[in-house]
Amino acid sequence: MPHAEIKYSSDMTLDTQAMMGLIESTIANHDSGAGAVKARAFKVDDFQHTHVIINITLLPKAHRDADFMTALLSDLSAGLKGIVDQPCAFSLELDFNGPYYDTANLQGTAQ
């Protein structure tokens, strides 16, 4: 269950839904078992210099080696840059969840 956060300065107009869809489909093309990407976008009013920063985290798995991550980064970067159609600083980072990461699908209120 990868996670993606898109943070961008409020002087930009971005199709963040398209960006989230591209992130999910690109990850699925590289790793069909990755599952749904939990994505969110944040438009930031208090900023210095027009920019977009995208952070994507994945669970560490044996097949997600350096070659896998390099290829994924290349495809994500090309696709996302194609959606951003205004001048800005662009940053994209892929990372792994740490050893103390916990995830679950909760089914309602706790008892």
N, C-alpha and C positions, 0 to 999 in steps of 0.2 A: 504494500500500500504506500506508494510514493506520495510525497507532499510537495507542493509548489507554492511559493509566495512571490507575487509580482508587486513591487513597490515602485511608484512612479510619481514624478512631480506634477502638481495640479495644472501646470500650464500646457500639459500634453493631453491629447485626445487619443486614447488607445482602445482597440477592440479587444478587451481583456478576455471576453468569452472565446474569441477565436484563438487567442494565445493559449488559454487553458486547454482548449480542444486539441490544438497542435501538440502541446506538451504530452497530453495523454496518449494521442495516437502515435506519436514518435516513440515514446517509451514502449508502447505495446508492440510496435514494429520491431524493436530491438529485443524485447523480452515479453513474450506472450503471457507469461505467468505473473507479471508485475501487479496486475489488478488495477482498480480504479485509482486515479490520482486525486487526492484531496487537495484542491487548489483554492486560492483566495487572492484577491487583488486589493491593494491599498493605494488610494490616491492621497498624496501627502501635500498639505498646504504650506507647511513650513519647510523650505528647502533652499539650498544654494546650488545653482546651476541645474539646468534641465537634464534629467536623467531617468533611466529605468534600470532597476536592479532585480534580477530574477534568481531566486535560490530554490534548488530542487534537492530534496533528500530522499535517499533510497535505503532499504535495508541492505546490509552487507551480505553478499552471497558469493559462493565460490566462482560462479560464472561471470560475475561482475568485476572482472579484472581490469587492468590498465587499458588493454586494447578495447574492451567493451565500452569503458567509460569515455575513452577518447573518441570513438566512433559516435557514441550517443551525444556527446558534447558538440561535435561537429555538425550533426544533423539538426539538433535543437537550435544551435546558434544560427545556422543558415535559415531555418524556417522562421524563427522568431524575428530575426532582423528583417525578413521580408514582410512582416506584419507592421513593424514600426516604420511609419512613413514620414517622420519628421526628424529634424536634426536634434541629437541628444547624445549624452554619454550612455553607453550600453554596457551592462555587466551581467554575466550569467555564470552561476556557480553550481556545480554538482557536488554533492557531499553524501556521506553515509551517516545514518543514525548511529549514535554512540552505544556502548555496551549496556547502558542503563536506560534504554528506551523501552517503553511499554505501550502497547496499543490494544484496543478492544472495540468491539461493537456493542454498545450498551443498549438495553432493551427497555428503558423506562426509568422510573424513579427508584432510588435505593430503598430498601426495607430497613 
